Amino acid sequence: MPPAIARPPLDDAAAWQALSPLLKPYLPWSAGAMRPAGLVTVLNDVWFRMPTLVVELGSGTSTVVVARLLHELGTGRLLSIEHDDAWADRVQRQLDREGLVDVADVVRAPLRPHERSWHGAEWYDEAALATAIGVAGHPIDLLVVDGPPAWQPGKEHARYPALGSLVRWLAPGATVVLDDIERAGEQEVLARWQQEHGVIFDMHAASGVAVGSWPSA
Ligand SMILES: C[S@@+](CC[C@H](N)C(=O)[O-])C[C@H]1O[C@@H](n2cnc3c(N)ncnc32)[C@H](O)[C@@H]1O
């Protein structure tokens, strides 16, 4: 199935309006969260595609908002991979409070040295990823790469292992979204992904995300 992203992408001001039905109850927004326009890009893909399995790397406000939409649509499941136990507790508590555990799980996966690392940045524990995605029992229809944190010096390429690590679970035609593409590290990661996996990404500069479609065959 071709990716069904509404185009052209919204700017952040318009995205807040589009998000408004999904913003209650209150959620804490910070600079660490996806920008509204980037999150709308993800939600549009969920709405058009009606995915069976969404995997998000790096949990937070986006986790709860995507779970709210899945719950409303009555289809699909979100696995949000999180390395920080205390943060995972907070996000899981909000999912519990809102009765969203039928559609979303926070998967705890500590960061470890990894054979696919670029410049030695750590990656999520592979056994934790394999267990969670294996139990889900369905290939990934939508992958959102917003973790591990990659803003610190020396960690700029921390998200590079995402495609190599998850390739065996990606559905043909799956949508892949990378956040924070205004940063040089993410642009270098995208260049390697395009070269190594043949995925062409659309750069949504106004939303801070790149959107690619995993090859169908
Ligand atoms: C880029 S953030 C992920 C943000 C998330 N996808 C969202 O849009 O809300 C990457 C990591 O930062 C940490 N994090 C995110 N929001 C945070 C917050 N408000 N306070 C502390 N840590 C946070 C979590 O460990 C998360 O995995």
The ligand as an ORCA input file, in Angstrom:
! r2SCAN-3c Opt
* xyz 0 1
  C      13.035     12.861     21.667
  S      12.473     12.192     23.195
  C      11.034     11.297     22.701
  C       9.849     12.181     22.668
  C       8.527     11.547     22.339
  N       8.537     10.758     21.130
  C       7.493     12.664     22.213
  O       7.248     13.127     21.093
  O       6.998     13.099     23.234
  C      13.671     10.960     23.494
  C      13.793     10.516     24.952
  O      13.838     11.639     25.804
  C      13.226     11.302     27.047
  N      12.135     12.256     27.297
  C      11.158     12.603     26.465
  N      10.400     13.591     26.991
  C      10.928     13.873     28.175
  C      10.604     14.802     29.200
  N       9.592     15.667     29.069
  N      11.349     14.801     30.308
  C      12.368     13.938     30.450
  N      12.745     13.036     29.509
  C      12.038     13.006     28.381
  C      12.741      9.856     26.942
  O      13.731      9.002     27.511
  C      12.663      9.669     25.443
  O      12.856      8.332     25.061
*
